[in-house]
Amino acid sequence: MRLPRAAIAAVIFDLDGTLVDSEGPGLEVLHDMAVALGAPWRRDTMHAQFGGVPMAHCVAELARQIPPGRGPFDQVQFVKDLRANMALRFRQDLKEIPGATALLQALHDSDLAFAIGTNGPREKAELTLGLTALRPYFGERLFCAPEVGSFKPAPGLFLHVAAALGCDPQSCAVVEDSLPGLQAGLAAGMQVFSLHPRPGLPPELAQQVHFIYGLPQLQAWLT
């Protein structure tokens, strides 16, 4: 990372898989429920396909994969059941991504603004942040795509957060772990830091992001 520290005035975090370790467990719940309905989904390929993707898109794809003869598929009820099962799973053993508390405390003590921009609903965000004790760091700076009306990979959520923070998009750093989030940050004209490893990303996108191996590395550079 060779950008000057002064080039960044605000940091916008994704949530799932970036600050809290909820991406994997949540997708495991989705996989188990999908397989129970007969969807021919392998766990590894499903994780790669749906990481960071809005839940409505995941469920719409599931509806296309359920074998004929299984009866009507109520997507609304499925999402309700899925959210409930995810919440149960999170309450069992959800942890922060290593280094999250230390990084947020350091940012709190600095002059950098910071916020969350997540594709997930507020109910889920409040739960996972509460379980990991990260919620107090954000106050009103928690922005959820269903409320903003723009989902990653579209840039609207991140642009909304930048405006709320009073920062130009070019001076915002985005911290993401999924392809849709990385695409959204780049589309917003922001400086994008990737927790997603280079393998699995389109080469042209990989050339435009800054790869970090963990949040402590980002903390050392920002603060």
SULDA-V240916 format. One record per residue. RES is the residue in one letter. SS is DSSP state (a for helix, b for strand, c for the rest). PHI is phi as a letter, one per 20 degrees, with the letter a starting at -180 (* if undefined). NEAR is the number of other ideal C-beta (glycine too) atoms within 10 Angstrom. Layout:
RES;SS;PHI;NEAR  RES;SS;PHI;NEAR
//
This chain:
M;c;*;12  R;c;d;4  L;c;f;12  P;c;f;6  R;a;g;10  A;a;f;7  A;a;f;10  I;c;d;20  A;c;d;17  A;b;b;23  V;b;c;24  I;b;d;29  F;b;e;28  D;c;f;29  L;c;d;25  D;b;f;25  G;c;n;21  T;c;d;25  L;c;d;28  V;b;c;24  D;c;e;20  S;c;d;26  E;a;f;20  G;a;f;11  P;a;g;18  G;a;f;26  L;a;f;22  E;a;f;15  V;a;f;19  L;a;g;23  H;a;f;18  D;a;f;12  M;a;f;17  A;a;f;23  V;a;f;14  A;a;f;8  L;c;e;16  G;c;n;13  A;c;f;19  P;c;e;9  W;c;d;19  R;c;e;11  R;a;f;13  D;a;f;9  T;a;f;9  M;a;f;20  H;a;f;16  A;a;f;12  Q;a;f;14  F;a;d;23  G;c;f;20  G;c;m;24  V;c;e;18  P;c;g;17  M;a;g;21  A;a;g;13  H;a;f;13  C;a;f;18  V;a;f;18  A;a;f;11  E;a;f;16  L;a;g;21  A;a;g;14  R;a;f;8  Q;a;e;12  I;c;f;16  P;c;f;9  P;c;f;6  G;c;n;6  R;c;e;10  G;c;n;8  P;c;f;5  F;c;d;13  D;c;e;11  Q;a;f;12  V;a;f;8  Q;a;f;9  F;a;f;18  V;a;f;15  K;a;f;11  D;a;f;13  L;a;f;19  R;a;f;18  A;a;f;11  N;a;f;15  M;a;f;23  A;a;f;17  L;a;f;10  R;a;f;16  F;a;f;22  R;a;f;10  Q;a;f;8  D;a;b;9  L;c;f;18  K;c;c;13  E;b;f;21  I;c;f;23  P;c;g;12  G;c;n;17  A;a;f;22  T;a;f;16  A;a;f;14  L;a;f;27  L;a;f;21  Q;a;f;13  A;a;f;16  L;a;f;20  H;a;g;12  D;c;e;9  S;c;d;12  D;c;e;6  L;c;e;17  A;b;f;20  F;b;b;22  A;b;b;22  I;b;d;23  G;b;c;32  T;b;c;26  N;c;f;27  G;c;f;23  P;c;f;16  R;a;f;14  E;a;g;12  K;a;f;21  A;a;f;23  E;a;f;13  L;a;f;21  T;a;f;25  L;a;f;21  G;a;f;13  L;a;f;19  T;c;d;19  A;c;m;11  L;c;e;20  R;a;g;15  P;a;f;10  Y;a;f;20  F;c;d;19  G;c;l;8  E;c;e;7  R;c;e;17  L;b;d;19  F;b;d;21  C;b;d;19  A;a;g;21  P;a;f;17  E;a;e;12  V;a;f;16  G;c;n;10  S;c;b;17  F;c;d;20  K;c;g;28  P;c;e;19  A;c;f;16  P;c;e;20  G;a;g;17  L;a;f;28  F;a;f;30  L;a;f;20  H;a;f;18  V;a;f;27  A;a;g;26  A;a;f;11  A;a;f;16  L;a;e;19  G;c;m;9  C;c;d;20  D;c;f;13  P;a;g;20  Q;a;f;13  S;a;e;16  C;b;d;27  A;b;d;23  V;b;d;29  V;b;d;26  E;b;c;27  D;c;c;21  S;c;c;23  L;a;f;21  P;a;g;20  G;a;f;32  L;a;f;27  Q;a;f;20  A;a;f;30  G;a;f;30  L;a;f;19  A;a;f;17  A;c;e;24  G;c;m;15  M;c;d;25  Q;b;e;21  V;b;d;25  F;b;d;27  S;b;d;23  L;c;e;21  H;c;f;22  P;c;f;11  R;c;g;12  P;c;g;6  G;c;n;10  L;c;d;17  P;c;g;11  P;a;g;7  E;a;f;7  L;a;f;16  A;a;g;16  Q;c;f;9  Q;c;d;13  V;c;d;19  H;b;d;15  F;b;e;15  I;c;c;18  Y;c;e;9  G;c;r;12  L;a;f;23  P;a;g;14  Q;a;f;16  L;a;f;23  Q;a;f;18  A;a;f;12  W;a;e;15  L;a;f;19  T;c;d;14
//
